[in-house]
Amino acid sequence: MKRSEINAALKEMEQMTQKCGFQLPPFCSFTPEEWQEKGHEYDEIRENMLGWDITDYGLGNFDRVGFSLITIRNGNRQKQEKYPKPYAEKLLYLREGQYSPMHFHWFKMEDIINRGGGNILIRVYHSTKEEELDRETPVTVHVDGCAFTAGPGTQIRLTPGESITIPPYLYHDFEVEPGTGPVLLGEVSQCNDDCTDNRFYEKVGRFPEIEEDEPPYRLLCGEYPPAD
């Protein structure tokens, strides 16, 4: 992705959080210059990849396949003694016309919440033992405490305020219901690890390669300079 695309996506998501009345923690507004001055007191942010995360899944077409995210809080399964939190929280932003590819998590259970904007469509499949899509077995879905059965490949529609529970090994993807506008999502989950806990059905990347065509507006979660 070009840095200019990333900067535009960051600003767009900032505007959406303001529109939905969701206040971000202070570290989300640190400039690249301010990060150069941050010491070890901010290591929790560095080591647990808190903050901004913009991805085009390595496909180079962010307007069609991409997601804007902010990790607000997170534990660390690899460093549990230092960071014992068993939970994480994210915000996710999807434009109308964007798509987040089919995937599941081996470890993480998560609730996806429509925090505001349009309607989100989440397609669900069980995984087979071979980690293929199970196109035959119905899925028991839990939406805001209501359990019901849906056919494999059903898109679950969440309007603002609604949420769905996604257990491990449940394939799911995201897209906005056409005509309803961009969506701000919340995610409340067990610890998040985007380096080892994502199983994409089709091979994609997770973090973008960046072409520096302008200075960064904010640093992404993998770009923080180490503390002195």
N, C-alpha and C positions, 0 to 999 in steps of 0.2 A: 504494500500500500504506500501511496505517497503520504508524506507527513502532512501535507495540506488536507488530504482526505481525513486523516485521523483528527487533526485540529477541528475541522468542521463538524465531525461526528461528536467530539467531546462537547463543543459548544451547543450543539443541538440537544444532546442529552441533558446538559445543565439547564437549558430552557424548559425541557419537559419536566424535570424534577421541581422546578420553581412553579410551573403551571399546576402541578398536582399537589403542591404544598408540602413536598418532602424535603426536609432540611438535611444537607450533607454534612458529614464531620469535617472539621477544619483542614485535615490533611488533603482532602480532595481539591482544595484551592491553592495548595503550595505551588509556587512557580518553579521551573527548573533551577533558577538561581537560588531560591530559598532552600531547595533540597541539597545544594552544595554545602550549606551551613549546618545541616541537621546531624546531630551526633548519635551516639549509641542509644540514647533514650527513645529513638524511633526505630530500633531494630525489629520490633514486632511487626511494623508495617512492611519493612524490607523482606524479612524472612518468611512471612506468611502471605506475601503477594497481595496486600491490601491496596485499594485504590483503583485507578482506571485501567480498563482492559478493552481494547478495540480489536476485533478480529474479522478478517475476510476468509478465514479457514484456508489460507494459502491458495485461494482460487483466483484472486485478482479481480473480483467483481463484487465489491462491497455493496453496491446498490441492489444486487440480487441475492447474494449469499453473504450474510454478515450479521454481527451482533455488537452492540455497545453495552458494556457492563461496568459496574463498580462493586468491588468486594469491600464491604463495610467492616466486617469482623470475621475472624477465622481462627481456628486452632491449627495444630500441626501434628499430624499423625507420626511424622518422622522425628519430631522433637517434643514428645508429649510431656517430658519432665519440665521443660522450659515453657511450653505453651500448652497447658492442659485443657483448654476449652474443647468440649466435644461438639461444638456447633459452629455454624457459619451463617452469614447473612449477605445477600447481594441485592443490587438493583440491576435490572436488565431492560434494555430499550430496543424495540424493533420497529422499524419504519414499515408502512404499508408497502408491499412489494418485496420486502426482504424475507429471507428464509434461513432458519437455523437447522443444519442437517440432522438426520436420524442418528441417535446415539443412546447408549445407556451408561450407567455407572456401576462398577463392580462393588463398591463399598457404600457410596453415599445414598441415603434416603433424603428426599427433598420435598418441600411444599412449594409450588409455584403459585403466586398470588397476582391477580390482575389489580395493580395499584391505581390505574387510571388511564384514560384515553379511550381507545377503541376496544374491540373484542379480539382475543387471542384464540387460535385454533391449535390444539395439541393432539397430534395423531399418536396412537399407542398400539404397540405390539409386545407380546411376550417374546423373550429370546428362547431359541432352542438350545440344547446342550452344546451344539456346535457354534453357538452365537450367531445363528441366522435368524431372520424374521420368522416367527411362528405365525403362519397365515391361517391357521385352523382353530387355535384355542381362543375362546372368548376371554376378555380381560375384565376382572372386577375392579371397578374404578371407585375411588373415594373422593368426592367433591364436597368440601365443607361439611364433613360428617355424614354425608349421605352416600351409601354404597349401592351401586347398581352394576349390571353386567352390560358390556358393550362388545360388539363384534371386533375381531382383529382388524386393525387399520382404521378404526373409527376416529374421527376428529372430535375431540371434546372441546366444546365452546365455552370459554370463560368470559363473562362480562365483568366490568369493573366491580371489585369487591369479592369476586369468587376466586376459589383456589382449588388445586388438585394435588393429591399426594402421589409422588413418583417413587416407588421402591426400587432397590437395586435390580438390575437385569431387566427392567422394563424399558424397551425402546421407545423413544419419543422424539418428535421434532416440533418446530414452532413456525407458525406464520400468522400474519394478521388477517382477520376476516376482511375481504375487500369492501371498500366503501365506508369502513368504520374509523379509519385514521390510526396514527401511530399509538403504540401501547407502552406504558411503563409497567414492568413486572417486578415483583419482589420474589426473592428466593430465601427460604429459611430451611436449613439443612444440617446434616452432620458435616464434619470437617470437609472442606473443599480442597481437592488436589488436582489441578488441571494438567499436571505433568504425567500422572500415572493412573488416573481414575476415570478416563473417558474412553469408551469403546465406540468409535464411529462405524456405522454400517458400511459406508463407502469411505475409502481412504481420503482423508483431508488433513490439512495442517491445523494447528490450534492458535499459534501466535504468528503475526505477520512479519514478513521481511519488509523493512521500511526504506523507502527512497526519500532522502532528505532534500526536499525542494523548498522548505522554509523552516524557520526555527520552531521547536516544539512549544505548544501552548501549555500543556501539562505533560509530565512524564507518565508513561505507562508503568504498570506494576512490575515489569521486569527490567526497568531502566534506571532504578534509583542508584545513585553513586554510593559506594561504601562509606561508612563513617570513618573519620580519622582516628 
